[in-house]
Amino acid sequence: MIVHKFCFIFLFINFLTTVGLGQEEDKRIIEKTVPIATLYSNFHTQINGDNLGFDVERAYLGFKTQLNENYAIIMKLDIGSPDDVSAYSKIKRYAYFKNAAMVLTSGAFTFHAGLIDTYQFKVQEKFWSRRYMYRSFQDEYRFTPSADIGIGLQYNHQEWLSADISFMNGEGYTKLQLDNSFKSGIGLTLKPIKTLTFRIYYDFINKDNVLQSTIASFGGFQTDYFNIGAEFNYRTNENHEKERDRWGCSFYSLFRIAKKWELFARYDYLTSKTLEGEDYGWNYSTDGSALLGGVQYQPETFIKVALSYRDWVPYPPNLAASRFIFLNLEVKI
């Protein structure tokens, strides 16, 4: 029944937008197809351990076809290693549909339907601009998936104001929806002047009468020579367990020292709520802080190479810090 309702809503919205555009004849003309190909790879060595070697972390393959001035289709595969299995299985590769979506653009509105990129941290990810070496905070610490099945609407008013709403399964693009719970989200992005960006976002999903919610805020300052950004994220009732709250912040910056060279640095802080009668946060074993810094070289528009130092310091004193040197590569068209 839920599937039928979703399909009906989708077809109804599609009908209204088509009628609203006043299309009097069939305009299904393929205007342009653009390939999508991205590769993330690295060589790393652990300073305080024996983890050493090459790794192909991720590959994205797909295309975007512009059917006419309003409609487009995006198809993209995510090929990589699963995160919840042994290191031995990293020799295997699993392919998922990262995107399988229809995009409808009309004036200041953009409507997405299907398996789509989620909106909540795209501004932060673009500002950080180094997804190939380290994911942005919400993605890295599993506050929210980067893609999901559902519908979303974005509104862009000139350059200073944009807003988005979404209605998603809430399970991410690697999991199936097996219940009647859905995630709703709303976000607002402001650019009062060209160099300043602010964003606030909130989502919620109710399951087993426990409301899980996420609030995310971001502020950034950017010029042609450097930028600095900061974000704060708070999740309540993690996995719909009461009082299981997590939160954290991330600070990052870059400085362009030459046309093709940049210095960058980042600091993350992640912690969890201390429950009544406990001495430490409920997720204490995975709480900690991360430090990242290095230099990036971009010889071509589609190639990025970065040499960086990476440090993860867990809060439990019996767990050792992880210190790495990474050489990362991104090839993207």
N, C-alpha and C positions, 0 to 999 in steps of 0.2 A: 504493500500500500504506500509506504514512504517513497519507494522508487517511482511509482506511478505519479504521485503528487509532484515530485521533483521534475519529472519529465514534462508534466503539464505546465508547471511554472515556467520552465525553460522555453517551451514552445510558445506560450502565451506572450512572454517578454519579446521573444524573437519576432512574433507576428506584429506586436505593437510598434516595435522599432522600425520594422520594414514598412508598415503603413505610414508611420510618422515621417519617414524619409521621402514619401511620395513617389515611390518607384512605380512607374507605369509600364516598364518593360523589363525583360530579363537582362541583367547586366553582369552575369556570371562570366566575366572575362578575366583570365589569369593575366594580371599585369606584370608581376615580377615574383620570382622565387629566389630567396637568399639562403645559401647553405649556412648551417650552424655547426661549427667544429671547435672544440676546446679540449686542451690536454693539460693536466697538472702532473708534474713529475718532480722528483727531488733526489738528492743524495744527502745523507745525514750521518752524523757520528755523535754518539753519546759521550760526553766528557767524563761522566762519573759512572760509566758502565760499558757494556760490550755490544750495544745496539749500533750496528754499522751496516750501510748498504744503500742500494738504489731502490726506488719505489715509484711506480706509476699509480698515483693516488686516484685519479679520476679521468674520465673521458666523456665528453658530451657530443653526441652526433644527432643532427636533425636538419630541419629546414623551416622557413617561414614563407608562406605563399600569400601574396596580396591579391585577392580575387578581384576586387575593384576598389574604388576610393574609400569604401566603408568597411568591407569585410576582409578578414585575413584568417589564416589557419596556421597554427604553430604545432609542430611535432618535434619532440626532442627525447632522445634516449640518454639515460644516466648509466654509465658502465663503470663499476668499481667493485671494491671488496666490502662485504658486510661488516658491520661494527661489532656484532654480538657473537662472533665465532672465534676460534683459535687462530693464532698467527699463521699456522701451517696452511690454513685455507685461503690465505691472501694470494696464493698462486692461482686461485679460481677467480673468475669474474662473473658478476651478476648484472644483468641489464634490467632496468626499470624504465617505464615511461615517466620522464620528469615532467614533460608537458604534452598534452594532447588536447588542444583548446581551440575554440573559436574566439575571435576578437572582433568586436564591432565598434567602430569609431564614428561619432556623430557630433560635430562641433567640439565643445569642451568636454564631452563625456566619452569614456571608453569602458565598454562592457566586456568582461571575460567570462567564459563558461567552459566547464570541462575540468581537466587536470591542469591547473594553472599555478603560476608562481604566487605565493602569498605576499601580502603587502607590508606586513608589520615591520620588517627590518631592511627593506630595500634601500631606503634613504641612508641608513647607517652603513650598509654594505658598500654602497657606491662611494660614500665619503671615505671609508677605510681603504677601499680600492685594492686590497691585497687578499682577496678570497683564496687565491691559489696557494698561499703559504699558511694562512691561518683564518679560519672562519670568523665572522663577526659574532659578538657575544651571544645573542639569542640562539644562533645556529650552533655554535661551538658547545654550549652547555645545555642544549636540548630544551630550551624554553618554548620552542615552537618549530614546526617543520618548515622547510623552505618552499615546499609545494604541497598542494592538497587538491582534493576533488570538491568542486563547488562552483559558486558564482561570485563575481565581484564587480563593483562599479567604481570607477575613478572619475573625479571631476577636477579639471585644471583651469583655473581662472587666471589668465595671463601668466606671469612668472612668480607672483608673490603668494598665491594661495592655491592649495590643492587639498582634496579630501577623498577618502575612500571608505567604502563599506563592503563587507564580505559575509558570506554564509557558506561555511565549509563543513565537511565531514568531521574534521578535527583530529584525524588519525595519521595524516601525512601520506605521501605518495607511495610508500613501501608497505602500507598496511591496508587491509580491507575494513570497510565499515560493517560491523556486525551488531550494532545496536541502534537505538533511535535517538542518540545524542548528537547534536550538531553545534558547531562553534560559530558564534557571531562576533564580528569585529568592526571597529570604527576607528579611523585615524584622521589626523589633521596636520598638515605641514604648512608652515609659514616662512616666507622669505621677505622680511620687511625691507631689507636692502640686498643688493647683489651678493655681498660677502657673508651674510648671516642666514643660517637655516635653523629652524626649530621644528620639532615634531613631537606629538603626543599620540599615543595609541592605547586602546583598551579592547580586550576580548573576553568572552566567557563561554563556558560550556557546562551544562548541568547533567550529571549522571549519578544515578543511585541517590538522588536528593542531596548531592554534595556539589556545590558550585566551585569549579576551578576557574580562576580568572588571572589575567596577565595585564599589567600596565607597564608601558615602556615610554620613556622620555629621552629626548636627544637635543643637543645644541651644538652647533658647529660654526666655526669662522674660517673662511677660505679666501685666499688671494692667488695670484699667479705664481707666487714663490713659496708659500707655505700654507698649511692648514692645521687646525687643532679641533678635535671633537671630543665630546663626553656624552655618555649615556648611562641611564639608570633603569634597571629592570626588576620587577617584583612579580612573583608568581605565588598565588595562594592555593592551598589544598592540592598540592602536587598529586597527580594520578588519582584525584578525587578521594584523598585521605585527609580527614580534617586536621587542621593545624600544621600540616606539612607544607610550610611556606619556605620559599627560597628567594634570594635577591642578590643583586650584585651590580657593579659598575665597571665601566671600561673607559679608558682615556687613551687617545691616539693622536699622533701628529706626524707630519712630514715636512721636510725642507728641501727644496730643489736647489742643488748646488751647481748644476749645469743643465744644459738642454736635455740630456738623456740620463742624468744621474739624480738620485734622490736619497736622502737619509730619512729613516723612519723609526718610530718607537711606539710601544704600546704597553699599557699596564691594565690587567684585569683583577678584579676582586670578587670572589664568590663565597657566599655563606648561606646558612640555613637557620631556621628558628629553633630555639632551645625549648623543648617541651617541659611541661611541669614535672618536677622531680628528677630531671636530667641535668647533667653538668655541661653537656655539649649539644651542639645542633643535631637535629635528627639525621642529617645527611653529612655528618662530620667527616666521614672517611673519604668523601670526594670533594669537600670544601678546600679552598686554597686560593693562591694568587699566581698569576702568570706575568712574566716580563719578556718582552720581545723587542729586539732592536737590530738594525742593520742598514744595508745599502742596496738600492735597486738600480739596475741598468736596463734601459729599454732601447736596444739598437734599431728596432723597427716598431711600427704601430701595433703589430700583432704578436710581438715577442716581449716577454719580461723575464729578467733573471735577477734573483735576489740572494744575497749572502747575509745570513742572520744568526744571531744568538737567541736561544729560546730557553726559558727557565720556568718550571712549574714547581711551586713550593706548597705541598699539602699541609694542612693544619695539624693533623696528628703527628706528634713528635717521633713516633716509631716508624713513620714512613719517610723514606729518603727523597730529597728533591731530585727532579729530573732536569739535567742540563744538556742541551744539544747545540750543535752547529749544523745549520741547514743551508743547502744550496738548492733553491727552488726554481722551477721553470714553468712558465705559462706560454702556451701557443694558442691564440684565439682569433678566429675569423668570424 
